[in-house]
Amino acid sequence: MTRTLLAALALTLTAFGTAHAAPAASVPSSGRLAFDVMRNGRDIGDYVVTFRGQGGDMTVDVATDVSVKVPVIGVSAYRFRQTSTETWRGGQLAALASQTDDNGTPHKISVGATSLVPASLWDADILAAGQVLNTIDGSTDQISVSNLGAETIATGQGPVQATHYALRGDLKRDLWFAGATLVHVRFAAEDGSQVDYVLR
């Protein structure tokens, strides 16, 4: 089999829950995923994932910076900042450290080796998971995943063919993956507004 065919087979098995793709399969060749965070069509921040290392051994830095301002007066009404570092060894999460400012409420966690997939969303293994590691408080979130089929998703690099997955349960997110690479995220904020992560 060619390398491409093997990668496609691994992703297919992951989607049906019978095997796990190595997290390295979700790492883009550029070593970076950068998204504009949009709320009801307005840019409110950034979500950036940076990868260092190769194969099953790597370090992943995740940074989210979101600020929602009150119209007209321009004062921040909601702020969310999070930085986290994931350490992967042999395709397994060896450690995760995270600091979060959730609108003035601080959170700081440090987690050792675990078989859980972190809820940082970039890793396609989340599609086969029944539980994920909450990167804010270190708890375990129960989820179910549904494959909603192929769709065309808009990105800063043009339209991309991707597969739409719905995560439900303790973590409610809609994810679009092109192969094993995350290309879009959507969810409803607490106030009911629609938030999208749009790939640059």
Beta strands, then each sheet from edge to edge (+ up, - down):
strand 1: 32-39
strand 2: 42-54
strand 3: 57-69
strand 4: 76-89
strand 5: 92-102
strand 6: 105-111
strand 7: 117-118
strand 8: 131-133
strand 9: 140-155
strand 10: 158-169
strand 11: 173-178
strand 12: 181-188
strand 13: 194-199
sheet 1: 6+ 5- 4+ 3- 2+ 1- 13+ 12- 11+ 10- 9+ 8- 7-
end
